[in-house]
């Protein structure tokens, strides 16, 4: 099955599709001085496969590439993702 990631700036979200189905969504707000990642969800029938982690990784890479950091993880899942990936902590906003 094909996996596709997309940044949908007009909708303020990132999506992950597998086999054409949307499986996970990460919503954010770009405040011009940082990106607040405030909601991540994987549709119930697709949970437990690591899709949300893959999507957060894609979104973090994209924010870094576009120079839209720092990242403020108000979503608990994004915050936990950064705890599991301390090598990416330089992208986080200072607390």
N, C-alpha and C positions, 0 to 999 in steps of 0.2 A: 504494500500500500504506500501511496505517496504522502509524504508529510510536507505541509506548506506553512510557513510563517508569514504573517503580514503585519505591517504597521498601517493603521487606519487613522491618520491624524485628524480628519474631520470628525470622527467619532471618539477621539481621545482614547484609543485602545489598540492593543495588540491581539492578534488571534492566531490560533494554531488549528490547522485542519489536517485530518487524517482521512485519506480516501474520499476527500470532498466534504466530509462532515466537520463542522466546527466542534472541537473537543474541549478547548480551553480559551479563556478570555482574561486579559489583564487590562484594567482601566487605569488611567492616569490623568493628571492635570499638569501642564507645563506652565509654570508661573514666571517664566522668563529668567528666573534666578535659580532654577532647579526644577526637577520633575518629581511630583508626588505620585507614588504608585499606591493607590488606595483600595483596589479591589481585584482579587484574583479568584476565578472560579473555573472548575472543570465540571462539565455536565455529568450528572450522576452515573450514567451508564459507562462513562469512560474513566472513572476514577480508579486510582490504585495502579496506574501504569506509568507514572512519572511525567505526565504531560505538562502539568503546571510548572514543574521544575525546569523543563526544557523551554517553556515559553518565557519564564522569568529570565533565564539565561539569554535568550534571544533579545528580549527587551532591554536588559542591562547592556548588552553589547551595542545595541542600536543607539541608546542614549549616550553611551561613551563615544561612539563613532560620530554622532551628530553634534557632540559638544554641548549637550543639554543638561548636564549635571549641575550640581550634585543631585543625588537621588535621596528622596525622603520616603522611607518605607512605612506608610501609615497602615498598610495591610499586614496583618500578622504573618501571612505566608511569605511575603517578600522579605520581611524582617528575619524570619527563620532561614530563608534561603541565604541571606548574607551571613548569618551565623555559621552555616555549613560551608560557606565559600569566603573565608576571611581574606584570601588573596585579592578579593574584589572590594574590600572595605574602603580603599582610597576614593571610591566613587560616592561614598555616603556623605551626606551633609554633616557638618560638625554638630555635636549635641551640646 
